[in-house]
Each structure stands twice: as C-alpha cells, then as structure tokens.
C-alpha cells in the first residue's frame, strides 16, 4: 500500500502550504539551516509539512505551542532525514511537550537482585515505538551546540533513527551486516577516545554525557554534526565521514558555502 501513502502525502503538500513569512521567520531562528540549496530548502519544507500533518503534538502541564514553535520542531526533526526520507519516522505519532525539564522515575535491578530506584530530570526522551517527549524550555537552546548548549530535538530524533531497528545502541539500520560492522569499527574507537578525554578531565566541545553509552554518543554527535559540523570534523574526522555517509549530507561544506 505504499502508493496510497505516497498519494496521501502528495495531497497533504497541496492542501497545507506554509505561509512564506512564517517560513522565513522559522529559518532565521535556526542559523544552522543556512546554506541549504533552493532544492534542499524546498525538500525540507515538504518534509516539515508532512511531519506536521502526520504527528500529533500534545502540550502538557500548561505548555503552549504556537504555529511557529511547531514548525521549528518539525524543521529540526526533519533535517536529519532530509536525504533519508520521512518514512524513517513511520510507526509512531506522538510528540509530548512539557513546559520545562521533567522527571522520570527509573528502576534497575543490580547483579544481586536489589532494585534501585531514582528520579531522572530530562530535557527530552524517546520511546521505542512511542512518543518523543521534549522540554519547551530546552527548545530555546537550538543553535547553541557550538557554545556548549544542546539541541534536544535533533538529539531525540537521532535516538528515533537509532531505534528504527528496535534497539538504541548507537547503530542505526544500515542495510547489511557488513555495513553494521564497518560502522562499529569507527564508532567504538571514537567513543573510547572521547571517554579517555572525559576521564582525563580534558576539554571537549561534545557534552560529556555522550560518554555514557553508544546511543548517547550517536545522539550528541548528531547534534554537533548538524549544528557545529566543522568542529566535529576537526575533532572526530572519521566519525564525521561516517555520519556523512549515513545522513547523506555534508553540513560542513554546506555551512562553509
């Protein structure tokens, strides 16, 4: 039934255009979108229109989302799939937006069978097959990765790509076992090099949180790939080239132009 989905999406594009003033304001709010070619900009607009039509935004705890806020989230979510396609986000619909960071109750059983419980305070979370949860307050940090900030939308949607094969392990679906092995052969050494820097107290432009797990390293590095690509390319050249191959984009060249 792929033809039916394609037909429906073409109809969405015809019926739900984005007003030009809103489009221009939204692009201006996200400076890392500079350098897109006219064709890339049009494709991003089309993806955003489909995204807004197919995903359900649910503000909670008093959060309020303007049309511009929704478009800003859509643009950042669609940038990673600009060349991959919106079908990478099929299978789920919900985007829950809290007004600020939110708490999640965690539980883990250790090797002795003892259950440990704690509260995590989060700016975002992605659930396999479920919604993406975002902090509206954290959305204001978009564009600040180069200065030590974060892009919570790109981060959580990188997790969604990672989980497209069922597990958040820092390895998105790649099509073959050989491609997966080649990916791991680059990602793991780069992560270990990063962990050594963090353990030694050395400064790195990536958030130290990236050292926690392969999935977090992929997500944090993806933030940098789109927002601070030249810094990522300089500090992690092999990782940058790996991401260029997966995302089918070269943000460093695009922003330089």
C-alpha positions as a printed Julia matrix, in Angstrom:
257×3 Matrix{Float64}:
  0.0    0.0    0.0
  2.98   2.3   -0.46
  1.25   4.04  -3.39
 -1.64   5.02  -1.13
  0.7    6.59   1.41
  2.53   8.45  -1.36
 -0.79   9.71  -2.75
 -1.93  10.88   0.69
  1.32  12.71   1.28
  1.12  14.45  -2.1
 -2.38  15.6   -1.17
 -1.08  16.92   2.18
  1.52  19.01   0.34
 -1.16  20.51  -1.89
 -3.56  21.3    0.94
 -1.24  22.53   3.69
  1.27  25.06   2.35
  3.39  27.04   4.81
  2.96  30.81   4.61
  6.14  32.42   3.31
  6.56  34.93   6.19
  6.27  32.12   8.76
  8.72  30.0    6.76
 11.3   32.79   6.59
 10.99  33.59  10.31
 11.41  29.93  11.19
 14.54  29.57   9.06
 16.0   32.71  10.63
 15.5   31.23  14.13
 17.7   28.25  13.2
 21.03  29.54  11.83
 22.39  26.04  11.21
 19.9   25.76   8.34
 21.87  28.41   6.46
 23.49  27.18   3.27
 20.68  24.9    2.15
 20.35  24.97  -1.61
 16.95  26.01  -3.04
 16.21  22.34  -3.76
 17.19  21.28  -0.22
 15.14  24.08   1.29
 12.09  23.01  -0.71
 12.58  19.4    0.32
 12.88  20.41   3.97
  9.67  22.42   3.65
  7.85  19.44   2.11
  9.09  17.11   4.85
  8.03  19.59   7.53
  4.52  19.89   6.06
  4.12  16.1    6.06
  5.61  15.84   9.56
  3.18  18.43  10.94
  0.24  16.66   9.32
  1.21  13.16  10.5
  2.48  13.81  14.02
  0.32  14.74  16.97
  1.64  17.47  19.27
  0.44  17.31  22.88
  1.46  20.19  25.16
  1.15  19.23  28.84
  1.39  20.91  32.25
  0.45  24.29  30.82
  2.88  24.3   27.9
  1.7   26.3   24.89
  2.89  25.87  21.34
  2.49  28.48  18.64
  2.4   27.65  14.95
  6.0   28.82  14.78
  7.03  26.56  17.67
  5.55  23.53  15.93
  7.27  24.42  12.68
 10.58  24.92  14.47
 10.34  21.44  15.98
  9.38  19.99  12.6
 12.33  21.62  10.82
 14.84  20.32  13.34
 13.28  16.86  13.33
 13.27  16.69   9.53
 16.81  17.95   8.99
 18.38  14.55   9.84
 16.07  12.8    7.33
 16.45  15.44   4.63
 18.1   12.89   2.33
 16.81   9.74   4.04
 13.09  10.37   3.75
 10.17  10.97   6.12
  9.37   7.23   6.17
 12.13   6.86   8.78
  9.62   8.34  11.24
  6.76   5.99  10.36
  5.17   3.84  13.07
  4.56   6.43  15.79
  2.75   9.76  16.04
  3.13  11.45  19.43
  5.23  14.46  20.4
  4.67  15.46  24.04
  5.94  18.89  25.08
  6.49  19.82  28.74
  6.99  23.47  29.73
 10.38  22.68  31.31
 12.61  19.73  32.15
 10.59  16.82  33.51
 11.2   13.95  35.89
 11.05  10.26  35.03
 11.09   7.51  37.64
 13.76   4.89  36.91
 14.27   1.41  38.35
 17.15  -1.0   37.82
 17.94  -4.4   39.33
 21.61  -4.96  40.11
 23.55  -8.23  39.91
 22.48  -9.12  43.46
 18.78  -8.76  42.68
 18.46  -5.46  44.54
 16.13  -2.95  42.89
 17.45   0.63  42.79
 15.03   3.48  42.06
 15.76   7.12  41.3
 14.36  10.17  39.52
 15.92  11.41  36.29
 15.43  15.03  35.26
 15.31  15.17  31.49
 15.03  17.7   28.67
 13.9   15.01  26.24
 13.18  11.33  25.87
 12.36   8.94  23.03
 10.47   5.71  23.46
 10.75   2.78  21.02
  7.52   2.75  19.03
  6.18   5.54  21.23
  6.29   9.3   21.5
  9.11  11.8   21.62
  8.98  13.89  24.81
 10.53  17.37  24.79
 11.03  20.27  27.17
  9.75  23.52  25.68
 12.32  25.41  27.75
 15.13  23.31  26.24
 13.93  24.14  22.73
 15.35  27.64  23.19
 18.85  26.13  23.15
 18.6   25.24  19.46
 21.63  26.7   17.71
 23.81  26.75  20.84
 25.74  23.48  20.46
 28.91  25.33  19.44
 28.75  27.24  22.73
 28.24  24.21  24.93
 24.46  24.02  24.61
 22.29  21.27  23.22
 19.76  20.64  20.5
 17.16  18.47  22.22
 15.11  17.94  19.05
 17.97  16.64  16.92
 19.17  14.59  19.88
 15.86  12.82  20.44
 15.16  12.28  16.77
 18.64  10.81  16.34
 17.53   8.32  19.0
 14.45   7.62  16.89
 16.66   6.81  13.9
 18.89   4.66  16.11
 15.85   2.76  17.41
 14.39   2.15  13.96
 15.8   -1.4   14.1
 14.47  -1.95  17.6
 17.39  -1.07  19.87
 19.15   2.15  20.86
 22.76   1.06  20.52
 24.38   3.84  18.51
 23.97   1.89  15.27
 21.04   2.91  13.06
 19.67   0.49  10.45
 22.35   0.21   7.76
 21.08  -2.46   5.4
 23.69  -5.16   5.83
 25.8   -6.92   8.43
 28.98  -5.71   6.73
 27.8   -2.08   6.91
 26.97  -2.52  10.59
 30.41  -3.95  11.32
 32.06  -1.1    9.42
 30.03   1.42  11.42
 31.02  -0.15  14.75
 34.66  -0.25  13.64
 34.58   3.57  13.51
 32.1    4.45  16.27
 33.58   2.34  19.05
 37.17   3.64  18.81
 35.93   7.23  18.54
 33.78   6.73  21.62
 36.67   5.2   23.56
 38.91   8.11  22.57
 36.23  10.51  23.76
 35.83   8.64  27.05
 39.56   8.87  27.69
 39.38  12.63  27.21
 36.44  12.92  29.59
 38.1   10.68  32.21
 41.28  12.75  31.99
 39.33  15.97  32.52
 40.32  17.29  29.11
 38.08  19.82  27.4
 35.91  18.67  24.52
 33.18  20.53  22.7
 30.88  17.49  22.93
 28.77  17.17  26.06
 30.47  14.67  28.44
 27.08  12.96  28.69
 27.94  11.42  25.32
 30.37   9.11  27.14
 27.52   7.34  28.95
 26.53   4.94  26.16
 26.93   4.32  22.43
 23.38   5.57  21.85
 24.1    8.86  23.63
 27.36   9.29  21.76
 25.49   8.9   18.47
 22.78  11.36  19.51
 25.11  14.02  20.95
 27.47  13.73  17.98
 24.47  14.06  15.65
 23.61  17.38  17.32
 27.13  18.56  16.56
 27.07  17.12  13.03
 24.21  19.43  12.08
 24.94  22.46  14.27
 28.76  22.5   14.59
 29.94  20.29  11.74
 33.36  21.86  11.31
 34.17  21.31  14.99
 33.05  17.68  14.77
 35.04  17.18  11.57
 38.13  18.67  13.18
 37.95  16.66  16.42
 36.39  13.43  15.11
 37.17  13.26  11.37
 36.42   9.55  10.98
 33.12   9.93  12.79
 32.21  12.92  10.67
 32.78  10.97   7.46
 30.75   8.08   8.86
 27.83  10.42   9.54
 28.13  11.98   6.09
 27.64   8.53   4.63
 24.63   7.73   6.8
 22.8   11.05   6.7
 23.86  11.65   3.06
 24.67  15.24   3.92
 27.84  17.31   4.35
 26.88  20.14   6.7
 30.45  21.44   7.0
 30.59  22.09   3.26
 27.05  23.47   3.27
 27.64  25.96   6.09
 31.03  26.97   4.68
 29.33  27.83   1.4
